[in-house]
Amino acid sequence: MPYFIDRRLNPKDKSLGNRRRFLKRAREELKRAIKEQIKTGKIADVDSTHSVPMPARDTSEPNFRPAPETGERHYVLPGNKEFTPGDRLPKPGGGGGGAGEKGAGIGEAEDDFRFVLSREEVLDLFFEDLELPEMVKLSLKEVVAYKPRRSGFATTGAPTNINVARTMRNSYGRRIALRRPKQKQIDALAAEIARLEAQPNRPGTAERLKALHEELERLERRRRRIPYVDPVDIRYNRFEAQPLPNANAVMFCLMDVSSSMGEREKDLAKRFFVLLHLFLKRRYDRIEIVFIRHTHEAREVDEETFFYSTQSGGTVVSTALEEMQRIIRERYPSREWNIYAAQASDGDNIAGDSERCAALLNGELMQLCQYYAYVEIIDERETEIFGTTDNGTSLWRAYRTVADKWPNFQMTRIARPSEIYPVFRKLFARQQNVQRR
Amino acid sequence: MSTTSTLLFSGSDWNFKTLARVYDAIEEIALGELKLDVYPNQLEIISSEQMLDAYSSVGMPLMYQHWSFGKRFVYEEHLYRKGRRGLAYELVINSNPCITYLMEENTMAMQALVTAHAAFGHNHFFKNNYLFRQWTDASAILSYLEFAKKYIARCEERHGMAAVEAILDSAHALMDQGVFRYRRPPRLSSERERERIRERLEYEEQTYNDLWRTLPVAPGRDAKKAEEEVSERKRSLKLPEENLLYFLEKNSLILEPWQRELIRIVRVIAQYFYPQRQTKVMNEGCATFVHYFIMNRLYDQDRITEGAMLEILHSHSNVIFQPDFDDPRFPGINPYALGLAIMQDIQRISTDPTAEDRDWFPQIAGKGDWLEVLLDSWANHRDESFILQYLSPALIRKMRLFVLRDRADDPYCEVASIHNERGYEAVRAALARSYDVAANLPDIQVVDVDLLGDRRLRLQHRVKNGILLEKETRDETLRHVRRLWGYDVSLVGIDSETGEMLYECSSG
């Protein structure tokens, strides 16, 4: 009789730790591979599975191994059919007969092996190191939401907060200390008086009755003087206002869809927002996203319309800002919400409106917003002209003045799809020092 | 058991009672008829996930943590999920008691087969083969692994995961060069002893006095004296040394005690697996022979049903399937097939020899007692010597073995010998050589190091048959050697016959 052990109930995934170590080690390389793929491919592809070659660097396990195409080897093979000594056979393409080449065989198989990363893993790798800037800082700095928290007892307070148990305890202690006559004593006296009054002819009853009445009156007087519950007994539950970290966040996506935006510009802007959308959905569970698109008038739309519907018209950028302001006022009081905004436009605006935009931002919006990113879609040819200079469209020039004033205002330009991701990373890099100027 | 039926089981479901009944029946035949001598058995039932886990920790029940095991796991899991590879029916560990894993998915017939194969075949081989007896310590390995796992986890806590990983990476790269091939390794010491050695090491490090080195040397030494010094130096370091990990562990100037211990752990595990690599054919052949014999005997005794026997034979013939070299399924020579064929051939030669057998095997031909011959061969050979000793012309003809010579500078392969009168010896020798692990691994040794000078570690690769090293991995591995050694490392390739220098490279 052998010794049987049923191991099936043992915890599985004994090698989970090792697997995690491996993925961690491969992480850098996987990240690089994905970024490479995404830069060359379509941005929207972020949102799908990716097949990545088994990372070679950092996870290779080198050792001294024989080089396959050197020297002289002898292979012993089974199943000879027509060969006689001296026969010469052309070498197969791969080189080597295979026998005794087990090590090499395994190596090759590993090279073929590709990782398939799920959508979640891709996004995780893709958005690593990115975050909405200053999210927590503000919450701690300007505490605006409180939650009451029980903390002991107080002698003053609202009647609704009376703590009965604590109050009655105090009252009981005081009653004992001051010897407040008990109801039982009074009842006993009253009963005695009643009994004596029922038989009034007994000798000495009158005196006795008189004494009892006096006693009863004294006790009742004392009872009146020492109340059952005195104001000094009363205790109230005490609450302290505890500051609440404000994790509510809303992102405003403002996109120019006017006719000056060509297909290319719209495509770039949409890609930027797709990325932003994915990022927010991925990293923040409870973030609200407001989509505003504008031509000469602005409208809040749903996700579907924002990304897919076509509409055209003139350009009045300030309408979008006004719409945003209105929505904030109605739905997102800045005391309770961290407000972020990203705006994409080709920079064209109706004459005089850019100044109005700057005024709107300077006036109220920038005080409400945690962070405001402006992305200008420009022509590829314009990159040379504008480059890093402060020149640019009227909107760009107007926004320069805003950017100079507000450290939490960022602006940048995109000319081609491959720039979207770097720009995106720049805008949302973790621990970005906003006060860099 | 009912009196009307002698059957051990019917149907494919198993339970522990049936397993025990079958085990007892198998044990009776294994110990009684085959005269096997085994460690006590411990049979463990595991699920397929657990089998995958076991795969990735090199088949051991406990193992320290390292990312490379995770890599193996991801790889194995990938193949398994895609259905490209099935899982083994069993896994057996050379330990005392001998641990055998049985998969829960197996049918009862398979469990019987696996019990005979692993718990008796492999177990007997582990306990009796001279390589295992001399080079591994079955009763100490599990507690050693437990110590290793705990020790490495402790090191990770104290020194950080990255530092531990770096040392393990480097040590893993040199695992093939981390075994003693000729010198017998020391037994696994007990925990207490290890503790003492470690303390001793720490004491030596603390009291090391660098001043001794600066003692003035007598001036005017001549060339002869310098040469003497070199040989003296080599002698004191016991050079040349084939076990690179051992040398680095003992002599590296930059390693801390815990790092030496890590190298030692990797080295001990490499040494533990070394006999298994040298006895693949014999070990599997022995286990296959044993299960085949026992299952047939059970069937003859009417103790298993025809259906169960058919299932057993089906997986038996799958296991020993040997495709021809031109078959697309050809993966190399199947060790199960080769081992079993030679052993059955021994049985035939002992009992029913032909004239040719009498010429080739005068000691065993017609001896009658085939079991004695087999038990003796199992105990006293490794693959190379076993094939060289027992591969018969009859079997060479049956398998139609031939030798193909492959020269790097020749666009053609040449058929060197085939299964004919002139070729038998050559085929047999070539096949035996291909199973000589030591001869097929690159022969790299530490030849010199001047500890008082530039401390450059000089390695020498004795190139056999012009087979060089893969350049990329060679340079990477050298960097690992350098990490453990701390100073420059150079590797010189010397042709083992002519002594000509073929290449030179360094870690610089």
Interface residues (C-beta under 8 A of the other chain):
Chain A: M1 P2 Y3 F4 I5 D6 R7 R8 N10 K12 D13 K14 S15 G17 N18 R19 R20 R21 F22 L23 K24 R25 M54 T59 S60 E61 P62 N63 F64 R65 P66 A67 P68 E69 T70 G71 E72 R73 H74 Y75 V76 L77 P78 G79 N80 K81 F83 T84 P85 G86 D87 R88 L89 P90 K91 G96 G97 G98 A99 G100 E101 K102 G105 E110 F113 F115
Chain B: F16 L19 A20 Y23 D24 E27 P40 N41 Q42 L43 E44 I45 I46 S47 E49 Q50 L52 D53 S56 S57 Q65 H66 W67 S68 F69 G70 K71 F73 V74 Y75 H78 P97 Y101 E104 A119 M161 E165 D169 H172 A173 L174 M175 D176 Q177 Q322 P323 D324 F325 D326 D327 F330 P331 G332 I333 M399 R400 L401 F402 V403 L404 R405 D406 R407 A408 P411 Y412 C413 E414 V415 A416 S417 I418 H419 N420 R422 G423 V427 A430 L431 R433 S434 N440 L441 P442 I444 H461 V463 K464 N465 G466 I467 L468 L469 E470 K471 E472 T473 R474 E476 T477 H480
